[in-house]
Amino acid sequence: MSARLDSQHVLVTGVGGPSGKAATIALQERGFFVVGADMASVPNQADQFVQVPAALDASYPDTLRRLIREHNITWLFPTVAEELGIVAELAAEFRAQGVAVFMSAPAGVHICQDKWETARALQARGIAVPRSAVGRADDPAVRALGFPVVSRPRVGRGGRGVVVHDAAGVAASVAEPIWQEFISGIEYDVLLVLHPDKPHALIMCQVFEKTELKEGRVGNAVGVKALNVTDPKAADVAALAENAARALALVGPLDMDIRRGVDGVPRLLEINARIGAHALKAPAVFDVLVELVRQGHRG
């Protein structure tokens, strides 16, 4: 481990989750003092832990302000899906105080938080996504998708609440899901970082092939294999991820789920405006962000 940079205090949220754990370990290895936050008293490896309200609690913005002030935070590293839109709205305020926040502009972050809005926005910009619809299972737009079809919460994390419908009669897990054609090919996880300054160069990209999913055909990845972005199996996936990021004017660290159809075409399923759960397997994510901080960038 490198010498500790006690003047470099980073606030990592969601330290009990996979992304928070990854960020804590990686940033400590790179010499940062990690103040970890979570809504529950969870096992963690942070140098100092604080319990905070849920991200959607009205007091959450003021809690972040207080923690930044009291703990001399110089870098806010959000990993909780529900807080990303809030942090995006607060980012300019924090940057003006000298705190680094590598986060996209609020408009893009809010689109990414809603899978229906993501699909609509990307399709309108010519980015390949599954055919999608919202409504009841018997609505014409939903029925037109055919079978198999997937229902999933419009707002939610990873594979939670995803149901594959091979025929009629299986209920969705939520009242108002997004319905999408089921893309049956290989699923990929793509981690990338775009520079916060124009022209927003792509400074890091790692493609993982998901080798095993928790629920079989869907769900969080329980096994992944790193692919070189120049590999023919990964090059078009990496290009799709970068094009999607540029279509929505996204910057900083991003995590995307992409599936390849039976026609061989990759389609984007989901964008998270943060690091992903497999970030420790892609150390370059942290290397490039740390370098930005050390160069004085604030996001």
CORLIN-V107067 format. One record per residue. N is the residue number from 1. RES is the residue in three letters. SS is DSSP state (2 for helix, 1 for strand, 0 for the rest). PHI is phi in whole degrees, -180 to 180 (999 if undefined). D_CENTER is the distance of its C-alpha to the mean C-alpha in whole Angstrom. Layout:
N;RES;SS;PHI;D_CENTER  N;RES;SS;PHI;D_CENTER
This chain:
1;MET;0;999;27  2;SER;0;-74;28  3;ALA;0;-59;30  4;ARG;0;-70;28  5;LEU;1;-101;27  6;ASP;1;-61;28  7;SER;1;-80;28  8;GLN;1;-104;24  9;HIS;1;-97;23  10;VAL;1;-115;19  11;LEU;1;-97;18  12;VAL;1;-105;15  13;THR;1;-92;14  14;GLY;0;63;13  15;VAL;0;-68;15  16;GLY;0;-84;16  17;GLY;0;-93;13  18;PRO;2;-58;12  19;SER;2;-68;9  20;GLY;2;-65;12  21;LYS;2;-63;14  22;ALA;2;-62;13  23;ALA;2;-64;13  24;THR;2;-58;16  25;ILE;2;-63;18  26;ALA;2;-65;17  27;LEU;2;-74;18  28;GLN;2;-64;21  29;GLU;2;-62;22  30;ARG;0;-99;22  31;GLY;0;95;24  32;PHE;1;-94;22  33;PHE;1;-89;23  34;VAL;1;-102;21  35;VAL;1;-95;21  36;GLY;1;-100;19  37;ALA;1;-127;18  38;ASP;1;-160;17  39;MET;0;-77;19  40;ALA;0;-126;21  41;SER;0;-79;23  42;VAL;0;-108;21  43;PRO;0;-59;22  44;ASN;0;-157;21  45;GLN;0;-113;22  46;ALA;0;-65;21  47;ASP;0;-68;24  48;GLN;1;-148;25  49;PHE;1;-116;23  50;VAL;1;-133;23  51;GLN;1;-91;22  52;VAL;0;-128;21  53;PRO;0;-67;21  54;ALA;0;-59;18  55;ALA;0;-59;16  56;LEU;0;-89;18  57;ASP;0;-69;21  58;ALA;0;-61;23  59;SER;0;-87;24  60;TYR;2;-62;20  61;PRO;2;-57;20  62;ASP;2;-68;24  63;THR;2;-64;23  64;LEU;2;-62;20  65;ARG;2;-58;23  66;ARG;2;-66;25  67;LEU;2;-64;23  68;ILE;2;-62;23  69;ARG;2;-71;27  70;GLU;2;-73;28  71;HIS;0;-109;26  72;ASN;0;51;26  73;ILE;1;-71;23  74;THR;1;-112;22  75;TRP;1;-152;18  76;LEU;1;-99;16  77;PHE;1;-121;12  78;PRO;0;-79;10  79;THR;0;-131;8  80;VAL;0;-94;9  81;ALA;2;-55;7  82;GLU;2;-67;11  83;GLU;2;-94;11  84;LEU;2;-62;9  85;GLY;2;-64;12  86;ILE;2;-65;15  87;VAL;2;-63;14  88;ALA;2;-60;13  89;GLU;2;-69;17  90;LEU;2;-92;18  91;ALA;2;-58;17  92;ALA;2;-62;20  93;GLU;2;-60;22  94;PHE;2;-69;21  95;ARG;2;-63;21  96;ALA;2;-64;25  97;GLN;0;-92;25  98;GLY;0;90;24  99;VAL;0;-96;21  100;ALA;1;-76;18  101;VAL;0;-140;15  102;PHE;0;-90;13  103;MET;0;-145;11  104;SER;0;-68;11  105;ALA;0;-64;14  106;PRO;2;-53;14  107;ALA;2;-58;15  108;GLY;2;-67;12  109;VAL;2;-63;10  110;HIS;2;-65;12  111;ILE;2;-63;12  112;CYS;2;-65;9  113;GLN;2;-75;9  114;ASP;0;-118;12  115;LYS;2;-64;12  116;TRP;2;-70;16  117;GLU;2;-64;15  118;THR;2;-61;13  119;ALA;2;-62;15  120;ARG;2;-64;18  121;ALA;2;-66;17  122;LEU;2;-71;16  123;GLN;2;-61;19  124;ALA;2;-63;21  125;ARG;0;-104;20  126;GLY;0;80;21  127;ILE;0;-95;18  128;ALA;0;-70;19  129;VAL;1;-136;17  130;PRO;0;-65;19  131;ARG;0;-60;22  132;SER;1;-137;21  133;ALA;1;-159;22  134;VAL;1;-126;23  135;GLY;0;133;26  136;ARG;0;-79;28  137;ALA;0;-59;28  138;ASP;0;-97;32  139;ASP;0;-69;31  140;PRO;2;-55;32  141;ALA;2;-65;28  142;VAL;2;-74;27  143;ARG;2;-62;30  144;ALA;0;-66;30  145;LEU;0;-71;27  146;GLY;0;76;29  147;PHE;0;-126;28  148;PRO;0;-74;26  149;VAL;1;-134;24  150;VAL;1;-115;20  151;SER;1;-113;20  152;ARG;1;-153;17  153;PRO;1;-60;16  154;ARG;0;-64;15  155;VAL;0;-121;12  156;GLY;0;174;11  157;ARG;0;-101;9  158;GLY;0;47;9  159;GLY;0;-93;13  160;ARG;0;-66;14  161;GLY;0;78;17  162;VAL;0;-83;17  163;VAL;1;-126;21  164;VAL;1;-95;22  165;HIS;1;-108;26  166;ASP;0;-85;28  167;ALA;0;-160;31  168;ALA;0;-66;32  169;GLY;0;107;32  170;VAL;0;-99;29  171;ALA;0;-78;27  172;ALA;0;-72;24  173;SER;0;-83;22  174;VAL;0;-132;21  175;ALA;0;-72;24  176;GLU;0;-129;22  177;PRO;1;-83;20  178;ILE;1;-95;18  179;TRP;1;-108;21  180;GLN;1;-140;20  181;GLU;1;-57;22  182;PHE;0;-80;21  183;ILE;0;-92;20  184;SER;0;-94;22  185;GLY;0;-84;21  186;ILE;0;-63;19  187;GLU;1;-104;16  188;TYR;1;-126;13  189;ASP;1;-115;10  190;VAL;1;-119;10  191;LEU;1;-109;9  192;LEU;1;-147;10  193;VAL;1;-134;11  194;LEU;1;-108;14  195;HIS;0;-59;16  196;PRO;0;-68;17  197;ASP;0;-94;20  198;LYS;0;-61;22  199;PRO;0;-87;22  200;HIS;0;57;18  201;ALA;0;-62;19  202;LEU;1;-75;16  203;ILE;1;-110;17  204;MET;1;-166;15  205;CYS;1;-153;14  206;GLN;1;-134;14  207;VAL;1;-104;14  208;PHE;1;-115;14  209;GLU;1;-87;17  210;LYS;1;-81;16  211;THR;1;-90;19  212;GLU;1;-154;19  213;LEU;1;-111;18  214;LYS;0;-58;18  215;GLU;0;-102;20  216;GLY;0;92;22  217;ARG;0;-88;21  218;VAL;0;-141;17  219;GLY;0;107;15  220;ASN;0;-65;13  221;ALA;1;-74;14  222;VAL;1;-106;17  223;GLY;1;-154;18  224;VAL;1;-137;17  225;LYS;1;-130;19  226;ALA;1;-71;18  227;LEU;1;-119;19  228;ASN;0;-73;21  229;VAL;0;-65;19  230;THR;0;-88;23  231;ASP;0;-63;24  232;PRO;2;-54;25  233;LYS;2;-76;22  234;ALA;2;-121;19  235;ALA;2;-60;20  236;ASP;2;-72;20  237;VAL;2;-68;16  238;ALA;2;-63;15  239;ALA;2;-65;17  240;LEU;2;-62;16  241;ALA;2;-62;12  242;GLU;2;-64;14  243;ASN;2;-64;16  244;ALA;2;-66;13  245;ALA;2;-60;12  246;ARG;2;-70;15  247;ALA;2;-63;16  248;LEU;0;-105;14  249;ALA;0;57;15  250;LEU;0;-91;12  251;VAL;0;-138;12  252;GLY;1;73;11  253;PRO;1;-78;8  254;LEU;1;-138;5  255;ASP;1;-135;4  256;MET;1;-129;6  257;ASP;1;-105;9  258;ILE;1;-136;13  259;ARG;1;-126;16  260;ARG;1;-97;19  261;GLY;0;-80;22  262;VAL;0;-65;26  263;ASP;0;-83;27  264;GLY;0;88;25  265;VAL;0;-87;22  266;PRO;1;-76;18  267;ARG;1;-130;17  268;LEU;1;-84;13  269;LEU;1;-99;12  270;GLU;1;-160;8  271;ILE;1;-126;6  272;ASN;1;-113;2  273;ALA;0;-85;4  274;ARG;0;-165;4  275;ILE;0;-68;5  276;GLY;0;-105;5  277;ALA;0;-64;9  278;HIS;0;-98;11  279;ALA;2;-62;11  280;LEU;2;-63;14  281;LYS;2;-82;15  282;ALA;0;-131;14  283;PRO;0;-58;16  284;ALA;2;-62;16  285;VAL;2;-55;13  286;PHE;2;-75;15  287;ASP;2;-58;18  288;VAL;2;-73;17  289;LEU;2;-69;15  290;VAL;2;-62;18  291;GLU;2;-64;21  292;LEU;2;-61;19  293;VAL;2;-62;20  294;ARG;2;-70;24  295;GLN;0;-85;24  296;GLY;0;93;24  297;HIS;0;-72;21  298;ARG;0;-117;19  299;GLY;0;103;17
